[in-house]
């Protein structure tokens, strides 16, 4: 299975687009642009393993098995 990839900072993380919709990816990209100046998010980003993208949420999966949900609607 081929995954999409998002580049943020110096890291590339695979994205599984479960919604299969272009609009959810564009909303996610807009939300990620808003997070550029958020220091806490940038610290978390270093430990993200992959991202699941749904129609109204993005699920960030971390190296230790935890998850963080971000609303993109």
Backbone torsions as a table, in degrees:
resi	resn	phi	psi	omega
1	UNK	NA	132.8	179.9
2	UNK	-93.6	130.2	179.5
3	UNK	-103.7	150.9	168.5
4	UNK	-77.2	161.7	-178.7
5	UNK	-130.5	140.5	173.6
6	UNK	-113.1	134.7	175.6
7	UNK	-103.2	124.0	178.3
8	UNK	-141.5	118.9	-174.1
9	UNK	69.2	-127.9	179.1
10	UNK	-105.3	9.0	-176.1
11	UNK	-112.9	145.3	172.8
12	UNK	-114.3	129.8	-177.5
13	UNK	-127.5	134.4	179.2
14	UNK	-71.8	146.2	178.7
15	UNK	-120.9	131.5	171.5
16	UNK	-102.3	109.0	-178.1
17	UNK	-85.6	88.6	-178.2
18	UNK	-71.4	-25.4	-179.4
19	UNK	-76.1	-23.0	-178.2
20	UNK	55.7	33.3	-179.2
21	UNK	-123.7	135.6	178.7
22	UNK	-66.7	-33.5	-178.0
23	UNK	-65.1	-35.6	179.0
24	UNK	-68.5	-36.3	177.5
25	UNK	-67.3	-39.0	179.5
26	UNK	-68.9	-38.4	176.1
27	UNK	-64.9	-38.7	177.5
28	UNK	-63.5	-43.8	178.5
29	UNK	-61.6	-40.3	177.6
30	UNK	-64.1	-41.8	179.4
31	UNK	-65.2	-38.6	178.6
32	UNK	-65.8	-34.7	176.1
33	UNK	-64.5	-32.7	176.6
34	UNK	-69.4	-25.6	-175.4
35	UNK	-86.0	-1.8	-176.6
36	UNK	-57.2	-39.2	-176.3
37	UNK	-92.4	2.4	-178.7
38	UNK	-87.6	107.2	-176.8
39	UNK	-64.0	-39.3	179.6
40	UNK	-63.2	-40.9	177.3
41	UNK	-64.1	-41.2	180.0
42	UNK	-63.5	-33.8	175.7
43	UNK	-68.1	-41.1	178.5
44	UNK	-66.6	-36.5	-175.6
45	UNK	-57.7	-29.9	-178.7
46	UNK	-63.5	-19.7	-175.2
47	UNK	-112.8	7.3	-179.6
48	UNK	-74.7	130.5	179.2
49	UNK	-93.7	-45.5	177.8
50	UNK	-158.6	169.4	-178.2
51	UNK	-131.4	131.7	171.5
52	UNK	-102.1	127.9	-177.4
53	UNK	-109.5	119.4	177.1
54	UNK	-109.1	-175.7	-174.6
55	UNK	-66.9	-34.0	-178.3
56	UNK	-129.5	7.8	-179.7
57	UNK	-150.0	153.1	172.6
58	UNK	-117.4	132.2	-179.5
59	UNK	-108.6	114.4	178.9
60	UNK	-91.3	123.0	178.5
61	UNK	-104.8	129.3	-176.0
62	UNK	-98.4	167.1	-179.6
63	UNK	-57.9	-35.1	-176.1
64	UNK	-86.2	3.5	177.5
65	UNK	96.7	-7.3	179.1
66	UNK	-79.2	165.1	-179.0
67	UNK	-130.2	151.8	175.6
68	UNK	-134.8	129.8	-177.2
69	UNK	-101.2	131.8	177.8
70	UNK	-122.4	125.3	179.0
71	UNK	-75.3	128.4	-179.5
72	UNK	-116.9	3.9	-177.8
73	UNK	-82.5	NA	NA
